[in-house]
Amino acid sequence: MDDGNKTLAYHRWEQGGTGDDVVVVANFSNVPLPSLNIGFPRGGQWHVRFNSGAKVYDPSFENGDSFDTTANPGGKDGRNFNANVGVGPYSVVILSQ
């Protein structure tokens, strides 16, 4: 949780591992965050699977600047990897491998 940016990011899984882990990022502010650095459970490519700010849901949405990202070694938020994630105002983004 980042009170200053009004964001929450967390890791969800059932068994764990590639194809099971997801990272959820929520932006509770009215400010887009095009490059929020957060911790990831493992390295490699992560794909945006859901973006609540996408224009497909409402033409007035900004698309939230969400993008696939690569998690690299380097501890962040209690995880061994980190990457930059884009998330629009009042939006949720879900990433998986």
C-alpha positions as CSV (number, residue, x, y, z in Angstrom):
1,M,0.0,0.0,0.0
2,D,1.2,3.5,-0.9
3,D,-0.8,6.1,1.0
4,G,0.9,9.0,-0.8
5,N,-0.2,7.7,-4.3
6,K,-3.4,6.2,-2.9
7,T,-2.5,2.8,-4.4
8,L,-2.8,-0.8,-3.4
9,A,-0.9,-3.7,-5.0
10,Y,-1.1,-7.3,-4.0
11,H,-0.3,-10.8,-5.2
12,R,-2.9,-13.6,-5.5
13,W,-2.5,-17.3,-6.2
14,E,-3.9,-20.7,-5.7
15,Q,-1.0,-23.1,-6.2
16,G,1.6,-20.5,-7.2
17,G,3.8,-20.4,-10.3
18,T,3.6,-19.2,-13.8
19,G,0.0,-19.2,-15.1
20,D,-1.4,-19.1,-11.5
21,D,0.0,-16.0,-9.9
22,V,-1.7,-12.6,-10.5
23,V,-0.7,-9.1,-9.4
24,V,-3.6,-6.7,-8.8
25,V,-2.9,-2.9,-8.8
26,A,-5.6,-0.5,-7.7
27,N,-5.4,3.3,-8.0
28,F,-7.8,5.1,-5.7
29,S,-6.8,8.6,-6.9
30,N,-7.9,10.9,-9.7
31,V,-4.3,11.0,-11.0
32,P,-3.0,8.6,-13.7
33,L,0.2,6.7,-12.6
34,P,2.0,5.8,-15.9
35,S,5.1,4.3,-14.2
36,L,4.3,2.9,-10.7
37,N,7.2,0.7,-9.5
38,I,6.0,-2.3,-7.5
39,G,7.3,-5.7,-6.3
40,F,6.5,-8.9,-8.2
41,P,6.7,-12.6,-7.0
42,R,8.9,-13.7,-10.0
43,G,10.8,-12.3,-12.9
44,G,10.0,-12.2,-16.5
45,Q,7.2,-10.9,-18.7
46,W,3.9,-10.0,-17.1
47,H,0.8,-9.3,-19.3
48,V,-2.2,-7.0,-18.6
49,R,-5.2,-9.3,-18.4
50,F,-7.7,-6.7,-17.2
51,N,-7.7,-2.9,-17.2
52,S,-10.9,-1.4,-15.7
53,G,-10.0,2.0,-17.2
54,A,-10.0,0.6,-20.8
55,K,-12.0,2.5,-23.4
56,V,-13.8,-0.8,-24.3
57,Y,-15.8,-0.3,-21.1
58,D,-16.6,3.4,-21.7
59,P,-15.4,5.7,-24.5
60,S,-14.7,8.4,-22.0
61,F,-12.1,6.3,-20.1
62,E,-8.5,7.2,-20.7
63,N,-7.3,3.6,-21.2
64,G,-5.1,4.0,-18.1
65,D,-1.8,3.8,-19.9
66,S,-1.6,0.1,-18.9
67,F,1.0,-2.0,-20.6
68,D,2.7,-5.4,-20.3
69,T,5.9,-5.2,-18.3
70,T,9.0,-7.2,-17.4
71,A,9.9,-7.8,-13.7
72,N,13.6,-7.7,-13.1
73,P,15.7,-8.8,-10.1
74,G,15.7,-6.2,-7.3
75,G,13.7,-6.3,-4.1
76,K,10.6,-4.1,-3.7
77,D,7.6,-4.4,-1.4
78,G,9.0,-7.6,0.2
79,R,9.3,-9.3,-3.2
80,N,12.5,-10.3,-5.0
81,F,11.6,-8.6,-8.3
82,N,10.2,-5.3,-9.4
83,A,8.6,-3.7,-12.5
84,N,6.9,-0.5,-13.6
85,V,3.1,-0.7,-14.1
86,G,0.8,1.9,-15.6
87,V,-2.6,2.4,-14.0
88,G,-5.2,5.1,-14.7
89,P,-7.2,7.2,-12.3
90,Y,-9.8,5.2,-10.2
91,S,-8.7,2.0,-12.0
92,V,-7.7,-1.6,-11.4
93,V,-5.2,-3.5,-13.4
94,I,-4.6,-7.3,-13.2
95,L,-1.4,-8.8,-14.6
96,S,-0.3,-12.4,-15.0
97,Q,2.4,-14.4,-16.8
